[in-house]
C-alpha cells in the first residue's frame, strides 16, 4: 500500500493464538522440559566437579599442576564442535548411552569442565591459604575448612560457571541432534526446527512465539543472579 514503511509493526488485533498453538504442540513443549533437564543436569555436574578439581589443583603441591590445567584447556578448545563428534559418538555408542539424557549431560560436562576448572582456579588462587589454616588451627577438619571457609568465598566464581554452563548447554544444537534419536528426548534447540515447513520456510508466527518461550529461562536466570548477587563478585569472609 502507498505510504507503507519499515517502521515498527504493531499487531492488530492483539492475540495470544500463536502461543496457544505452540502449547498445543506436545513435541515442542516436551522439548522445553528436556532442555531444562539436560541444562540443569550438566550445570550441576560441571559445577560440583570443577569446584572440587580446581580447589585440589590450587591447594595441592602437585608438580606441573599449572601445565595440566593449560593442557586440558588447550585440548578442549582445539578438539571441539564437529571435529570431536565422531569419537564422541563412538564412545557414547560403545557405552550404550545413545538416545539418553545422560549421554548429552556427560558430553557437555566433559567439554565444559576444563574451562570451568581454569576459571574457578583463578578465584581460588586469590584466596589466602591462611583462611583455611586458621580454621584448621581452631579445630576444623580440611573438609570443614573447605565447606565453611573456602566455598562461601568462591561462590561468585561458581555462579559464573553456572550461568556460563547453562547458556552453553541450553543453546547447543549439534550434540543433542547427533546423540539423540527419539522425539521424546529432543531439546528445544532441535525442536525449534519443527516450526519450519517441508520446503524449509519458517512459519514466522509460531517460530517467534516459540523463540520467546525458548529465551525466557536464560533471561530468568540472568535476572535471578542479578537480583541475588548483583554481579558483585566479592569474598564471603566477615569479621
C-alpha positions in Angstrom: 0.0 0.0 0.0 1.2 3.6 -0.6 2.8 5.2 2.3 3.9 2.0 4.0 7.4 1.9 5.6 9.6 -0.4 7.5 8.8 1.2 10.8 7.6 -0.6 14.0 4.8 -3.0 13.1 2.1 -3.4 15.8 -0.2 -6.4 15.8 -3.8 -5.5 15.2 -5.7 -7.0 16.9 -3.6 -8.3 19.8 -3.9 -12.1 20.1 -2.3 -15.0 22.0 -3.4 -17.5 19.4 0.1 -18.3 18.4 1.1 -19.2 21.9 -2.0 -21.4 22.3 -0.9 -23.2 19.1 2.6 -23.7 20.4 1.4 -25.1 23.7 -0.8 -27.4 21.8 2.3 -28.9 20.1 3.3 -31.7 22.6 6.7 -32.3 20.9 7.7 -28.6 21.3 6.5 -28.3 24.9 8.2 -31.6 25.9 11.4 -30.3 24.3 11.5 -27.4 26.6 11.4 -29.7 29.6 14.1 -31.8 28.0 16.3 -28.7 27.7 15.8 -27.9 31.3 16.7 -31.4 32.4 19.8 -31.5 30.3 21.0 -28.0 31.2 20.4 -28.3 34.9 22.0 -31.8 35.0 25.0 -30.6 33.1 25.4 -27.5 35.2 25.2 -29.4 38.5 27.8 -32.0 37.3 30.2 -29.3 35.9 29.8 -27.0 38.9 30.4 -29.7 41.5 33.3 -31.4 39.6 35.0 -28.2 38.6 34.8 -26.8 42.2 36.5 -29.8 43.7 39.0 -30.3 41.0 40.0 -26.6 40.9 40.3 -26.5 44.7 42.6 -29.6 44.6 44.8 -28.1 41.9 45.0 -24.7 43.7 45.8 -26.1 47.1 48.0 -29.1 46.2 51.7 -29.2 45.7 51.5 -31.4 42.6 54.4 -30.7 40.3 53.3 -29.3 36.9 49.7 -28.6 38.1 49.7 -25.4 36.1 50.7 -27.3 32.9 47.9 -29.8 33.5 45.3 -27.1 33.6 46.6 -25.4 30.4 46.8 -28.7 28.5 43.3 -29.6 29.4 42.1 -26.1 28.3 44.1 -26.3 25.1 42.7 -29.7 24.1 39.1 -28.7 25.0 39.5 -25.7 22.7 41.2 -27.4 19.8 39.2 -30.6 19.7 35.6 -29.3 19.8 32.5 -29.0 17.7 32.1 -31.1 14.7 35.7 -32.3 14.8 35.0 -34.1 18.1 31.6 -35.6 17.2 32.8 -38.8 15.6 34.9 -40.0 18.5 32.3 -38.8 21.0 29.6 -40.7 19.1 31.7 -43.9 19.1 32.4 -43.6 22.8 28.8 -43.0 23.7 27.6 -45.8 21.4 30.1 -48.2 23.0 28.8 -47.2 26.4 25.2 -48.0 25.3 24.0 -44.4 26.0 22.8 -43.4 22.6 19.4 -41.6 22.8 19.6 -40.9 26.5 19.7 -37.6 28.5 22.8 -39.0 30.4 24.8 -39.1 27.2 24.1 -35.4 26.5 24.8 -34.4 30.1 28.1 -36.3 30.2 29.3 -35.0 26.9 28.6 -31.4 27.8 30.2 -31.8 31.2 33.3 -33.2 29.7 33.6 -30.4 27.2 32.9 -27.6 29.7 34.9 -28.9 32.6 38.4 -27.8 31.6 37.4 -24.2 31.1 35.3 -24.3 34.3 38.3 -25.5 36.2 40.5 -22.8 34.7 38.1 -20.1 35.7 37.5 -21.4 39.2 41.2 -22.0 39.9 41.8 -18.2 39.4 39.1 -17.5 42.0 40.6 -20.0 44.5 44.2 -18.8 43.9 43.1 -15.4 45.1 42.0 -16.7 48.5 44.9 -16.7 51.0 45.6 -20.2 52.4 45.7 -18.6 55.8 41.9 -18.6 55.9 41.7 -22.4 55.8 44.8 -22.7 58.0 43.2 -20.5 60.7 40.1 -22.7 60.6 42.1 -25.9 61.0 44.1 -24.4 63.9 40.7 -23.7 65.6 39.9 -27.4 65.2 38.2 -27.7 61.8 38.9 -30.6 59.6 40.1 -30.0 56.0 36.6 -30.9 54.7 35.0 -28.4 57.2 37.6 -25.7 56.2 36.6 -26.2 52.5 32.8 -26.1 53.0 32.7 -23.5 55.8 35.5 -21.1 54.7 36.6 -21.6 51.1 33.3 -22.4 49.5 31.5 -19.2 50.6 34.4 -17.1 49.2 34.4 -18.8 45.8 30.7 -18.8 45.4 30.8 -15.9 42.9 33.1 -18.0 40.7 30.6 -20.9 40.9 27.8 -18.6 39.9 29.9 -17.5 36.8 30.3 -21.2 35.9 26.6 -22.0 36.4 25.4 -19.1 34.2 28.1 -19.8 31.5 27.4 -23.5 31.5 23.7 -23.2 31.4 23.8 -20.8 28.5 26.2 -23.1 26.6 24.1 -26.2 27.1 20.7 -24.5 26.6 21.7 -23.1 23.2 23.6 -26.1 21.8 22.2 -27.9 18.8 24.8 -30.3 17.4 25.5 -32.6 20.3 21.8 -33.4 21.1 21.0 -33.7 17.4 23.6 -36.3 16.9 23.4 -38.3 20.2 19.6 -38.4 20.5 17.2 -40.3 18.3 13.6 -40.2 19.7 11.4 -37.2 19.7 10.7 -37.7 23.4 14.3 -36.8 24.3 15.0 -33.9 21.9 15.7 -30.5 23.5 14.1 -27.2 22.4 17.2 -26.2 20.3 16.3 -29.1 18.0 12.5 -28.9 18.3 12.5 -25.3 17.2 13.1 -26.5 13.6 9.7 -28.2 13.7 8.2 -24.7 13.0 9.5 -24.8 9.5 7.5 -26.1 6.6 8.6 -29.1 4.5 10.1 -26.6 2.0 12.3 -25.1 4.7 10.2 -21.9 5.0 9.8 -20.7 8.6 6.3 -20.4 10.0 7.2 -16.9 11.3 4.3 -16.5 13.8 4.8 -19.8 15.6 8.6 -19.6 15.3 8.5 -16.2 17.0 6.2 -17.4 19.8 8.4 -20.4 20.5 11.6 -18.4 20.3 10.2 -16.1 23.0 9.4 -19.1 25.2 12.8 -20.6 24.5 14.6 -17.5 25.6 12.7 -17.0 28.9 14.7 -19.4 31.1 18.0 -17.7 30.2 16.5 -14.3 30.9 15.0 -15.5 34.2 18.4 -17.0 35.2 20.1 -13.7 34.5 17.5 -11.7 36.4 17.7 -14.1 39.4 21.5 -13.9 39.5 21.4 -10.2 39.2 18.9 -9.9 42.0 20.6 -12.4 44.3 24.2 -11.5 43.7 24.1 -8.2 41.8 27.2 -9.4 40.0 29.2 -8.1 42.9 32.0 -10.6 43.0 33.5 -10.2 46.4 34.5 -12.6 49.2 32.4 -14.0 51.9 34.7 -13.7 54.9 33.3 -11.5 57.6 34.9 -10.3 60.8 
